């Protein structure tokens, strides 16, 4: 009986979502789909707040331009992964990354990163990465990596964090070498997830966005264009990433 009730509730959710899709007129799907999601109970599935996340007003953005809110390598929204943010001077400009994984990715492309900084997990301020203490492999979720890497201005803070959450205390070079060692495996995992997200992004784009023929060189550029031109309606952060991935790779 209980199993049948669960199946009926699930069916009701699917039907409500489908009805919202059918009501959509061209360019009007965002609002209708959001309405259907609310009625079907899907709106309640909010993205769980991640340990890395901070409100936008608490995030310091060091890079400039329309895409300053996004990681230039993977396109992730920087405040969502702020506690693992890094920044560096590259070719006279500041680039801000969501993670040390993306720092390594840029290095492997041949970019010369100077003056690397990292966010102190406790104060949320950028500090000199060379002077930071990192905790590698804690129970807190990693960004773009299965093995988390969090930085602290004070070694005592890093040790306290490791005592509470596990992991090994090391310096920037130790964390960088760990990220390099993880890079191939993490990149393979990320590529699979991004391929799946891009497919979902294509569906969302066809139903919830105005069409554009513009080509994009990065996911960050695509997301900035979506926002500045109000291309899509009703997308949350994860959905925006999916559409951005699709537009960049189509």
Buried (B, 14 or more C-beta within 10 A) or exposed (E): EEEEEEEEEEEEBEEBBEBBEEBBEEEEBBBBBBBBBEBBBBEEEEEEEBBBBBEEEEBBBBBEEEBBBBBBBBBBBBBBBBBBBBBBBBEEEBBBBBBBBBBBBBBEEEBEBEEBBBBBBBEBEBBEBEEBBBBBBBEBEBBBBEBBBBBBBBEEBBBBBBEEBEBBBBBBEBBBEBBBEBBEEBBEBBEEEBEEBBEBBBEBBEBBBEEBEEEBEBBBBBBBBBBEEEBBBBBEBEBBBBBBBBBBBE
